[in-house]
Amino acid sequence: MKKRQFKTESKRVLDLMINSIYTNREIFLRELISNASDAIDKLYYISLTDKTVKVNKEDLKIRIDFDKDKREITISDNGCGMTEEELENNLGIIAESGSLHFKEENKDQNDVNVIGQFGVGFYSAFMVSRKVRVETKSYKEDKAFVWESEGIDGYTITNSDRKETGTSITLYLKEDTDDDNYSDFLTEYKLRSIIKKYSDYIRYPIIMEVENSRKKEDSDEYETYKELTTINSMIPLWKKDKKEIKNDEYNNFYNDQFFDYSEPLKVLHFNMEGSINYTALLYIPSHAPYNFYTKEYEKGLKLYTNGVLIMDKCSDLLPDYFSFVRGVIDTEDLPLNISRETLQDDKNLKAIAKSIESKIKKELLALLKDDREKYEEFYKAFGMQLKFGIYNDYGMHKDQLIDLVMFASSENKKLTTLEEYKSRMKEGQGEIYYACGETLDKIDLLPQVAAVKDKFEILYLTEYVDEFTLKTLGEYDGKKFVNVSSEKIDLSSEEEKKEIEKVNTDNKELLTFMKEVLDNAVVNVKFTNKLKDHPVCLTSEGDVSVEMEKVINAMPTDEKITAKTVLEINKNHKIYDKLVDLYSNDKDELKKYTKIIYYEARLIEGLPIDNPTEMSNLMCDIMANK
Ligand code: ADP
């Protein structure tokens, strides 16, 4: 019999499972029960549309058996089963997304996060087993198979004479060691309590043979006997009375269903009644899943209708900007046998989506108002998604999101909402100022910022979507957003303006000379009086800012843009007199100075320099001649 090999990534995950130091090993049972329940869901769903597949709803169940002496636990279901090919694809290869993540980020980790984050499901069996045996028959055919593996070495697939559709998974438990006790799992009490703890809401009976005692007939003595008993209450969590649900139950359900082993940030559990009826159990995660900001992430809510799982990730229920929300929707307002294709156009589904959206928005606003710290935690994880939401679709949803976004402020470097900023605006402040840069500290040091900061509060934008977001918004409550690096910005008095205009006119020839030296790399060179102590800065004219140039040019497309930059030189700095002097006495030297000044201005803006060697040569030249 040929041994088949696991794919490389699967091997690594398996290795992780086998040698796991994860203390919460009992979750293996939850994972296998959850798979069993999914398999039954699938078969039942298929039977609704495919008349050749016959299922009796009452017969659907999951069974747990154990044998203390043989050290075996068996989890059986009468779900859809697997064909040979499915066995190979489902159990031989770990889910794509998980493997990619594993490759990229977790080369040497062996901890909860890794196990938690990608829902290794089936492989968790290897945390407690030295060998795993899967016997299965698919509803699609009469052939049955056995998949067996003792771990890393690979697995075998052989034929089986099993007749019933479904799957039985047998775990051969590891031997106990000084540190690890596996025998615990071979007791009725332990298995029962794990099932109650994690799988109580599973909607199919989880049955197990349990020991009971009864009074003997015609005698006072008691005898023990075994009886198949349903362990779980089968009431889905979302159908239970809110008042009766403990926090732990909400969290366990979340952990189990959404592969996130940390606590959710917020739970929303509500019933909607009226023109549209549904129950929702929604979660806002406390952190972004590893693949959240990639194409791999799939948004969506689990959709049940009348207790039947219709879709695992119904994406139409959530707008993109709330894609981080996980959860379950249960409704009676959709037909049971609705096909996944027609679902999209269903009027009721659209109404539910709309209602969910407004509920989420309301809850987020409430969080912002009542629990600022939590909101900021949320915002750190998902704020980027809200900002994308504003500028995507040409700003179509900006009104929906404008009150939810925050930016850092020059006031205290903390996050502020636009409403808060506006409430602090000074008399006569007609605009909302912002500045862009890599970090808050770097922005704080920009010459243009120093010029404005003393008078007005500035929003500090560090994320590449930030400026695009503000550009899409255009204004907040009638106040325009203005980049402090825009050439237009001028907070000086009329008198000061006149004065500087004269300086620029008087030095027209000098400035033209400098611009030519720079070979028109800038659209203008001018003197300014807005720079406090800083000698130079680079500003931009028109719609494209220096920051936008950086962002767009960093994108992997052919489209490149250039901001129209203006080199501004501080009239009140000693360099002014030097330049004027050089123009009259030493034009060659002025050329060198001009280039250095321009290079400096680029450096301050975080822009690359085409020819650093030239810059260094020029500087050394000047130093040597001093
Ligand atoms: P996940 O459940 O997250 O997809 P698993 O590793 O737990 O990942 O399972 C991999 C796949 O194996 C499942 O998606 C399913 O197709 C199949 N599978 C696992 N257990 C069963 C089962 N009891 N019956 C039918 N198919 C199963």
Residues whose N, C-alpha, C, O or C-beta is under 5 A from the ligand:
A	BS01	ADP	N35 A36 A39 G81 M82 N90 G119 V120 G121 F122 Y123 T167
